[in-house]
Amino acid sequence: MGTRTAVIAGGGIGGLAAAIGLRRAGWTVTVLERSAEPGEVGAGWSFAPNAVRAADALGVGEQFRAVSVPTEAGATLRTPDGRYLMRFRPGRDTPLLANHRADLHRVLAAQLPDGVVQPAAEVAVVEQSGHGVTVGYRTPGGPATAQADLLVGADGIRSAVRRAVWPDAPAPVFQRILCWRGVTEPGAGWPADGFTGFQTWGRGARFGAHPLTRQRVFWFLTVRQGEPGLRYADDLAEVRARVGGWHDPIPDLLAGTPAASVLRHDIFDLDPLPSYVDGRVALLGDAAHAMTPFLAQGACQALEDATVLAAGLADATDVPAALARYDHIRRPRGRMVARMARQDPKISLSTSPVTYGLMTRLTHLAGGGVAARKAARLWDWTAPTIGEPTIGEPAGKS
Ligand SMILES: Cc1cc2nc3c(=O)[nH]c(=O)nc-3n(C[C@H](O)[C@H](O)[C@H](O)COP(=O)(O)OP(=O)(O)OC[C@H]3O[C@@H](n4cnc5c(N)ncnc54)[C@H](O)[C@@H]3O)c2cc1C
């Protein structure tokens, strides 16, 4: 098989994972990333077992685990006054793995030889012919083009590739949710007996906290909000005003967070697309199925996508046919998870006292059973095997 070339638009987790997978499958890859300093921002996130299986299949499981910490926040649910609705049961519940986005980005990027990721390269134009794809992109030095056998659109919820190839695709939908995220300074707010993570359900507000490496804690607060685009002079003060009176250690975690590091996001998702592929172009990650963060599955699904894409292209001579298979495998799952993630906050973030009362009582009564069944639908996923790296071409930096 001759050299097969791929351009990947976007160097987020999905784009980097696709680059690692495709190289493992024998492809020559270029990642065009809009940001001049990729991976600089971000707070933390958590990963379920399906994502860890994908990381293993991509050959980066060890690196993934090295920057991650087990978190019990998925099965430790509390109310604002500190009561437990559900407690993590060691041996029965599965911990998630939490890490800092910048840490994960760093270890994934380190798997790619220098020059694979081109920063400050913004994809704008896509043209397909029978034999390949031409990608037009902007750089600080002026417009440039790249040609390849395959284009992967891993450029996030507002994907330029999606707009170029599917001009009629629906725009992202605001889900009337606002999310703040922060990371504490190392050691700040870290209890002496260790920190294992929790979530706290208020009415119309959900707080969560995960341990990170170096005794840091990643926290988030999601709330209901009518319109996108609200601005606050001091985001940390706003978070404190809303949940600073909640149970320990929430006040300490907020006190240990540098105000300048707090991030605020309006939450949008995508309606289901009619296809993730067109000829030699495939969408992956948020570009294909951006979802609300309520199931903590967006990045997990991006990793799954990357694994399936790379496995399907390992021996492929007919790229459009391989992409059609990718679409066939991935779209039903992407649609299911995104739908569940859209449904979840309709109840879990309800501002209705009746719904909140019912939700907390039922969670307390049914506890682990319901949560485990829901998790199984998300986490039961078998990773495909991707071809081994070409001999003499190790995955590390060249
Ligand atoms: C508040 C919040 C919390 C979340 N928590 C979790 C969690 O705990 N677990 C989980 O699994 N998921 C979580 N997610 C979802 C997760 O962040 C996304 O699903 C994931 O980042 C998607 O990765 P991606 O690579 O597809 O897209 P992105 O991370 O958006 O990356 C896209 C990349 O493409 C680049 N780009 C954009 N346009 C262009 C262009 N035209 N040309 C070139 N490059 C371009 C961007 O700069 C970016 O680097 C959360 C999301 C939010 C908003």
The ligand as a Gaussian input file, in Angstrom:
#p B3LYP/6-31G(d) Opt

LIG

0 1
 C      -18.138000      22.453000      30.614000
 C      -17.758000      21.193000      29.902000
 C      -17.346000      20.084000      30.617000
 C      -17.026000      18.889000      29.958000
 N      -16.642000      17.794000      30.691000
 C      -16.370000      16.628000      30.040000
 C      -15.988000      15.465000      30.778000
 O      -15.862000      15.486000      32.008000
 N      -15.734000      14.314000      30.082000
 C      -15.864000      14.257000      28.722000
 O      -15.627000      13.183000      28.147000
 N      -16.222000      15.350000      28.008000
 C      -16.471000      16.523000      28.624000
 N      -16.818000      17.627000      27.911000
 C      -16.910000      17.541000      26.450000
 C      -15.535000      17.724000      25.817000
 O      -14.947000      18.943000      26.241000
 C      -15.654000      17.727000      24.305000
 O      -16.531000      16.721000      23.891000
 C      -14.303000      17.506000      23.676000
 O      -13.431000      18.559000      24.024000
 C      -14.449000      17.407000      22.171000
 O      -13.176000      17.284000      21.606000
 P      -12.944000      17.693000      20.106000
 O      -11.502000      17.435000      19.852000
 O      -13.961000      17.032000      19.256000
 O      -13.277000      19.244000      20.027000
 P      -12.551000      20.453000      20.741000
 O      -12.032000      20.091000      22.072000
 O      -13.499000      21.607000      20.647000
 O      -11.292000      20.737000      19.825000
 C      -11.449000      21.327000      18.556000
 C      -10.101000      21.915000      18.149000
 O      -10.220000      22.410000      16.819000
 C       -9.647000      23.705000      16.752000
 N      -10.328000      24.397000      15.657000
 C      -11.559000      24.942000      15.662000
 N      -11.856000      25.447000      14.450000
 C      -10.775000      25.199000      13.664000
 C      -10.466000      25.469000      12.308000
 N      -11.332000      26.103000      11.489000
 N       -9.258000      25.067000      11.814000
 C       -8.371000      24.422000      12.613000
 N       -8.599000      24.148000      13.924000
 C       -9.795000      24.528000      14.434000
 C       -9.877000      24.302000      18.114000
 O       -8.939000      25.331000      18.382000
 C       -9.671000      23.083000      19.008000
 O       -8.315000      22.909000      19.368000
 C      -17.121000      18.823000      28.563000
 C      -17.521000      19.963000      27.832000
 C      -17.838000      21.127000      28.493000
 C      -18.259000      22.332000      27.686000

